[in-house]
Amino acid sequence: MTSASSSLISSDWIRLANLLWNATLETLYMVGASSLISILFGIPLGVLLLVTSKGYFFEHLTFYRILGAIVNALRSIPFIILMVAISPLTKFIVGSSIGTTAVIVPLVVATIPFTGRLVETSLRTVPSGLIEAATSMGASPWQIVRKVLLPEAMPELIQNFTITVIVIIGCSAMAGAIGGGGLGDVAIRYGYMRFRLDMMIGTVVILVLMVQIVQWVGDYFTRKCDHR
């Protein structure tokens, strides 16, 4: 192999490594921003679902059923279809319907209802006896939510937030198929379309590592918060 050929191969590997690095940063940006927004909005949504359900402080079954139906409807739409369907809304919010920042909008719309249901499920694990004890001591509904429900359900909440982040990682990779950027875009354009198995393997390895790290961090904080 000549020095010129070696130089070309080396240059190609450097270029591909830069592509993977930049795509990884884009994916981290998408996942980080979407996860933060989804959790921030998913917590109050889950609390609202809980407190308006049967047997809780602000029981209102009609409101709960309507809100629950909306949440279930949004959860049932495949992400790729949702991403295309709300592209006018995405363009209105961020000025474009494609690109890394634009993907955050459908990711958030898709995962807030998902997170809200997980939060509701987590809060239901808190024994009713604790709620009754707090009520008997004169605690207000807001105090019960803040000082009883959320702290007691924290291990389950962290586990479910971990699931949310992992789901967002998967969705962000799918977004690359339709101009979303990130690792999914690299896998499609450089791995699949150019028959570069090394790029496909590289993107898969990075995504697997991301999921493993997120799961490890989630498990670690779950153990730290679980005092039972």
N, C-alpha and C positions, 0 to 999 in steps of 0.2 A: 504494500500500500504506500503510495507516494505521500510526501509531506503535504501536498495540496489537498489530497483526498482526506487526510487526517484532519486538516484544518477545517475543511467543509463539514465533516461529521461533528467535530467539536463545536463548531459554530451552530450547527443545527440543534445539538443537545442543549446548548446554552439558551437558544431561542425558545425551545420547548419548555425548559425549566422556568424561564421567565414567564411564559404563558401560564403555566401551572401556578406559579407563585401569585401572579396578579389575579388569577381566577379564584384562588383560595382566599385572598383578601376581600374580593368582591362577595364571595359566599359568606364569609364571616360578617361582613357589613350587613348583608341582607338578613341573615339569621339573627344577628344581635339586635338590630333595630326592630325587626318583626316580633321577636320573642319578648322584648321589653314592652312594646306597645300592647301585645296580646295579653300579657300577664297583668299589666296595669288596668286594662279594661275588662279582662276576664274575671278578675276577683270581684269587682262590684256587680258584674252580671250574675255570677254564681251566687253571691249573697242575696241579690234580689230574687233570684229563682227560689232560693231556699226559704226566705222569710215570707214569701207570698204563697207558699205551698201549704197543704193541709196540716194543721196542728202547730203552725209557727206564728210568730208575733203579728204579722200583718196578713193573715190568711185572706186570700182573694183568688178563688179558684179560676174565675173567668180570666182575670189578668194573667195568672200563672199559665193557663192553657194556651192563651194567645201568644205570650212570650215564648213559651216552650215550643210551640209550633213553628215560630219564626226561627228559633235557634236550630231546631231539627231540620228545617228546610235548607238553611245555609250550610249545615253540616253535611247534607246529603249530596250537594253539588260537587262533582269531580273538580279538582283544582284547575286543570287545564281549561275546562269549559268555563269555570268562574272567571279565570284570568282574562279570557276573551270577552265574556259577557259584560264585564264591568270596565272594559278598556276606555269607554268615554268618561267614566268617573275618574279613572286613573289619570287620564290626560288632563282633566279639569283640575285635579289636585296638584300634580307634579309637572304638568306641561308636556308630558310625553307618555305614550302607552307602552314603550319598550325601554329596556335599559335596567340597570341594577336598582336604581332608586324607585323606578316605576313598579318593579315587582313587589316592593314592600306593601303597596296598597292591597292587592289581591291576597297576599300572604296574611295580612292582618284581618281582612274581611273573612277569610276562610278559617282562621284559627281562634279568633275571639269567641265565637259560639262554642267551638270545641273546648277551649279553656274554661269557659263559663260552666259547661256541664261537668267538667272534671272538678272544678271548685265546688259546685253544688254537691257532687258525690262525696268529696272529701269531708265537707262540713257535716254531712249526714252520719259520719262515723262517730261523731262526738256523742257520748251517752246522754240520753234525755235527763238523767238524774242531775248532771252538772248544770244543765240549763235551768231545771226546776229549783236547784239550790241557789243559783245566782238570782233568779226571779224572786225567791222568798226573802232574799236579803235586800231587795229593793233596787236591784240593778236595772237600768233601762235597756231596751232592746239593742241600742247602739253599743252600750257597754258590754252586753253579753256577746255581741258579735266580735268586738275588738279584744276583749279580755278573756273570753272563754272559747268561743267557737274557733277563731283563727289560730290562737296559740295551741289549743288541744289538737287541732287537725293539721298542724304544721308538717309532721312527717309525711302524711298522705299528700299534702299540698306540694311539697317539694318533689315527691316522686311523680306527681301528675304534671308539674311544670317541666320536669325532665322529659316526660313523654311528649309534651308540647314542643319543646325545642327540637327533639329528634324528628318529629313530624315535619316541622318547618325546614329542617335540613333536607329531608326528602323532597318536599315541595319546591324548595329553591333549586334543586337539581333538575326537577321536571320543567321549571320555568325556562331553563336554558334552551329547551327545544323550540321555543317561540320568541327568542330574542331577549331573554331575561339576563343574560350574562352569567358569570360565575363558572363553577366547575361543570355544570350541566351543558353550558354552551361550548366549552372546550371539548367535552366528551363527544358532542354531536358533530361539531365542525371539523375538529382535528382528529378525533378518534374514529368515529363512524364513517363520515363522508370521505376521509382521506385514507381509510383503512390502516390507521396507526394503532396497532394493538398496544404499544407501549403507552400511548396517551390515555387509552381507555383504562388500562390497568392503573396508571398513575392517578387518575381522577377517582377511581373506585377505592384505591388504597387511602387516599386523603379523606374521602367521605366516611369510610369505615373508621378511620382514626378519630375523626370529629365525633362520631356517634359514641365511640368507646370512651372518649374523654368526657363528654357530656354525661354519660351514664355513670362513670366513676365519680365525677363531682357531685351528681345528684345523690348517689348512694352514700357518699361521705357525709354530706350535710344532713341527710335523712337520719343517719346514725347519731349525729351530733345533737339533733333536735328531739330524738325519741327518748324520753325519760321514763317510758313505761316499763 
